[in-house]
Amino acid sequence: MSSKVFCIGFNKTGTSSMHQLFLELGLRSFHGYYSHIPVTDPLYAAFQCFSDGNEHDFALLDRSFPGSRFILTTRRLDDWLASRIRHVEHRRSIGATGPMREEYEAGPRQALRRWIACRQDYHQRVRRHFAGRDTDLLVIDICGGAADENLARILAFLGYAPRPGLVLPHENPREGRGALPSGPVRSRAEVRAEVEQALRDCGLTAEAGASVFP
């Protein structure tokens, strides 16, 4: 495959799984926040596939690397918010910092409202930019649905024939891989209650919470 592939979904949407799949396909894949790296950086010449991060300047990437493929990984809004909260709590429990933790701890309800608004706006901008370009953009929820169907969609989008024995990797199935928490982590029910409150704060229904795109 000669064209580049950019995963432009938010973190906590299966970007680690996409990175692992690229590697299993024999592609040179970079997994890390790359949205701040200038398009003139040698990194882009060294790799074929890119994943992880938050809001990407997909329009700039589209102009700078003609013929590239873009994959918007996404998932249910409520599950995505819950995953972010658990990520923050895990980082707190092991004493790790980071901008997402700092934002959340400065004001949890405000942070959740902003995450919802940012995601909705970002998804709409992606939709507008790639309107009528189904061969250039794949929107996929690899955290939900049948793994074999998701894999088939990804392979077809990238121009690969089905590969017997290949499975869609499931990286980071839960927070805390590789580290044990040293502090309290709330139950899933408590996190879910916080997510439901955030949806109400934004005037969203449970049905909206189950939406994948936007």
C-alpha positions, 0 to 999 in steps of 0.5 A: 500500500503506497498511500498513507493512513491517518486514524483521526478519531479521539483517544479511547476509540480503539486507536491502539487496536488499529495500530496493532492491526497495521503492524500485523499487515506489515505496515510501518505504523506510528502510535502516539499523539501526532496532531501537533507534529508539523507535516514537514517533519521526517516522521511522516516520511518514515511511517505509513500509518498514524494513530492516536490523539484527539482533534486532528487537522485532517484538512491539512493532512488531506492537502499535504498527503494527496490520496491518503485514507482516513479512518475515524474510529468512534464509539458510543458517546456514553461509553467513550466518556466513561472510558475517559473517566476511567483513564483519568482515574487510573492515571491518578491512582498510579500518580501519573499526570496529563492534560486530560487528567488536569482538565477533568480534576479542575472541574469534572462536570465542565470537562465532560460538557466540553468533551461532548461539545468538542466531539460533536463539533469535530465529527460534524467537521469531519462529515462536512470535509469528506462529504461524498468521499466514501473511498477516502473516509471510513467511520467505524466503531471497532469497540462495538459490533462484530469484530469479523465484520469490522475487520472486513470493512477495514481490509476492504477500505485499505484495499486488502483481500480477506486474510484467513486467520487474521483477527482484529486486535483488542488492545487496552480492553480495560484501563490499567494495563501494565500498572497496578492502581495504588489508590481508589478507583470508583465502580463502573456504576458510579462512573456511569451515573456521572456520565448520565448526569453529563448527558443531562447537563448537555440536554442529551437523551439516553438515545443520544448517549448511545450514538456513535456518529456524531 
